[in-house]
Amino acid sequence: MVRTSVLAGALRDPTVEGLVRDLDAALSRDEVRASYLAVAERTVVADGIGFYRLGPTAWASPQEITANLRADFLAAYEADGRADDPVLRMAVASRAPAHSRVVERKSWDGCASRHVLGDAGLRHSLQVPVITQGQIVGTLNFARSGPRAFDDADLVVAGGLATHLSAALERAHRFEQAQSKLAQLEAVLNIERHVSMVSTADGAAIFVSQEAKQLVGAGSSFDSSTQLGRSMARAVRDFAQEGAPEGTRCVISSDGGVGLSLQLHRVSDPDLIVCAITLDGGPDVVLPVLRVLSPREQEIAEMVARGWTSKRIAERAFISENTVKQHLKRIFFKLQISNRAELVQTMWAKGEQ
């Protein structure tokens, strides 16, 4: 009951109330840390405060240290004191706040961490574990120089702060993960105007566009039980494992003998591969350069010959569909043909020659 009333009183303090609001609003772990450090000295009175972000274990070298103490003290504590700190050991073992008065006097007076603090004019220590998803991910650190030692009321207040901090860090971590996934998706979409397939690095398709399905037939054509599915999975695996250059192109044949060109890309997620699929005449077939056409008309003609719709051509070429139609009219006139089918036939026939 006493602990509850102490914590309730602390939470009514304007400084702590403001800190809780800031923690609730924080969207990143940096914001969480900054919000806490801005007012930490006024929540638990101390001459030295710190925030340690820990690695895989509490005893490994910290990933990050933020404190209001001198760099030489932090270096000395890291080199000589932290591994021999009975307060930290008790806080980690109990997964609860601990201070230097609750450890054995002999253990505290003789430890290296006590002497490191003493060299900096500090006498008392309070350590609080920060726990998210069941793991200790950091510690809140307080030190005092005067005769007043930390007491049980300080433990209660510091523990309550750590609880709010832990919840804020977990929310921020989830938000940052979501932002990372969105950034990866944006990177995928920026590779091609039309992403055809997203695959895992072992060749399992997790997304196939409708356009790609139409290009090769039924969606089951991507199934690993088909020749095409196995060929595509093998191409993705080879690309992922062999360290092939970004944008590597390979040509495979579908079950019906239609040639497909696969252009493969990596994204920031090492487990994902992006594949842009287009029709292809095979590795030995090159579409001809029709010299009567302008470079832009040649580009449009090649897209038509590869089976692209006017809408896709417009999006890829950054022009309107009406402009695509005007290009096609000029192409038909120059080649003395009357429709897209004849253009496709002309392009592939000359390419095969």
Secondary structure, 3 states (H helix, E strand, C coil): CHHHHHHHHHHCCHHHHHHHHHHHHCCCHHHHHHHHHHHHHHHCCCCEEEEEECCCCCCCCCCEEEECCCHHHHHHHHHHHHHHCHHHHHHHHHCCCEECCCCCHHHHHHCHHHHHHHHCCCCEEEEEEEEECCEEEEEEEEEECCCCCCCHHHHHHHHHHHHHHHHHHHHHHHHHHHHHHHHHHHHHHHHCCCCCEEEECCCCEEEECHHHHHHHCCHHHHCCCCHHHHHHHHHHHHHHHHCCCCCEEEEEECCCCCEEEEEEEECCCCCEEEEEEEECCCCCCCCCCCCCCCHHHHHHHHHHHCCCCHHHHHHHHCCCHHHHHHHHHHHHHHHCCCCHHHHHHHHHHHHHC
